[in-house]
Amino acid sequence: MAGEPDASGGVGYWERMYKQAYLQKYNTKGKLVWNIGRHAESWANPGEFYMPNRVNVHRGFAYVTDVSGLLSIFDPNGLLVAFEIKDAYRGHSLASDLYGGGGESWVAYPFTNSRNGKTYYIIQDHGEGAYRLFEVQGLDALQTWQGQVELVTPAPAKPREAEQKQRLFSAQIYQARKAPSIDGDLAQWSDTGTETLWMKEGDATLPHATLRYRYDSRNLYIAVHVRNDDSPAVNAYAADRDLMWRADALELYVGTDFSTWRKNPYTEHDFQFMFAVGEKMTGRAYCWTRHEWVEGSHSAYRVDPDRQGYTLEGVLPWEYMKYAPQAGDKLGFDMRVMMGNADGTQFVSNLIWSATNTAFNQKNEWGMALLQGFYAEP
């Protein structure tokens, strides 16, 4: 997917994992001194956070590093004194701007050089793999004033929309009378059991994807149609098992022992699969939980005639999962569609299914799937 800023409007994959985000300071007796900040509802403004990854306190100042690379610095009184590094979600990527944000800014530390007395901030971006070192200036020259304010009790806060719409994600997987041919042509698929993944709920002008599934005694069959992707089916790392997640791909989670549904950790019955698309694809699924290509899997794709989307078909053998499907069975289940930039080298965004999906390393947010009986195609 080319085109930035991020079409999610700042509320993308990682941000959905947090319902609240704030910074608090306590004294040595455990009493709250101050509470500041809030979770961003759209692109983050000063005092707002997407998903704060790290809080470092150095020389009395709190350095809050956000997932997009944004850095907020608060003084000992909780006042925001710096809002630095350009927001990756607003289109300022590290690949094109040294001061741009990162795809996944996990590691960051401030420190003072004992030789020259200067303060520095080092940050590493997981997506690009790059480290940057910045000198922090001006904190020692800050001036503060004191005054009095009158606090007025606000009206009760309204429930967040996301909390009002909590629901169980359940996919319906129907039994196929005839195995679909895997060639990227979805004409043989009906709309039965369709699941739609939205960038913004119900907005078909933004990137979105429809997914359908079928099964028989041998395989799980997958059909995906991604639309409003202006660089469809481009993944420079489609054959690289460690980096294929960085561009166009489907990630699918399957748990064949429902007694462990939403119970961590992963078991031998839980699988994280990925189908990458593009000219460099291997035509097979990769299993991250076993770190191997899936024997017996295969896939094919086609780019839409208007080049604003693509279709993907795939097969996963039940034998690989040591599972014999039966109508009425329940599976742990989840899915997401990864989207990269125009040349398929950098992660931009993704379309996720479950509300706060952390499926890649824990199962407590997984949705589920119900295996149905035969269906009738039109």
Steps between C-alpha positions, in 0.01 A plus 500: 500500500650831395382838610559659835394621753355178635139466384402372844500862622745412773301215652670200348604156615714574806285789622195275530676296766467788748167627628668750733841663503625750758801586716491511878747604768493372861696612802707269717192421713302381200277807478403624154667834425369560149330325209533633144447396139243289320465241224482649150164464326659592166845633413678584823524861614723629781402325822352198318644152445438225246669216683781614731772237489749634748518758781848603612564747782829684463607798711142549615348506151272224371572391141197321350572314175197417286467214250512742203825652626347811659687619809322691777714649779335605829664700777485395870169686538336311213522787252559404136819678400583322171308314229767377263566273198258512209199269513533197272122469482478848348732395218845581644684170470857430600571374149460852356565728799768471767257660746212278387331255730536124490282204417550342842714704738564249779835604651593850618715647778618847611844530658761758591854471369732513801780653291323799347195530728259500205172309502415265213202293391551174311213325322480179298230425242400136467351546152810661347753345737671839533641677805505879533669720757373852575642766729239642739536873549320766701366305796743665740379845387130447574323758714182439698243721670242424765135598520162386624214338311148408605398143426143436389355149507442396138193318370525120510700366208310317229599138435753466222351383173738204489382386842137533398553279197680209663394177331613149441665450162374170356565381143278246327698245295284289272575155366572490127339243273786550256845635570552843338775532242786711635573751226408839646161507322221535756213453255439153648447643850163622628469769766396243761696545822670823393702692759599859424807673643478879500753778526208705631180313580263506203707743287548328162698798366793396720697173481291200605497127443241225474596150609320169456590151612396145407613160618486134416654193660844590366541876492402846616441726197546876509379778270600864549408811302681822594366827358614863488865402521685725255804269482333157508684172556847653541732335750876518452546245779232251396753215502677616818351322799631762744389812312192405298281671762627841391282521188192349333407171664228311684560385857272227634478350849348158561459313828369145461453427873211724604545410867802734499320785320611840631731331748868588484757388408499347153476121497597241242146536360533874425634623167599835353504481120594758239435515126706769327397626156690641204744401231749364754252282690584132551141386452505341846397600851756558772434390858654743747430283802705215353739711294450301181325505165175303512523175309195451279393866503475710187364836386439722196406864446372739235512879480166666427462647147490856639811431710326615816494163671583133476361155569675216682405135532676259731490146639609376842501121554336373817761226510764761580294600803427134592131579501193326355220755448136430586196719444417668829863527613626830638847636430703784641526735205628841396622683192660816373611640163840669495559798269834646392626801309517537120815290454408243764793571731336670799197423713236776479183366656278197538139393514417304813202293597472471878460829687837513681695232320821389672485157340863494391620436855194419709159343454275683743363727226443234234167470329353161416368299206212254478518219245163478325354231276460517123386823335348567161686716250281716271 
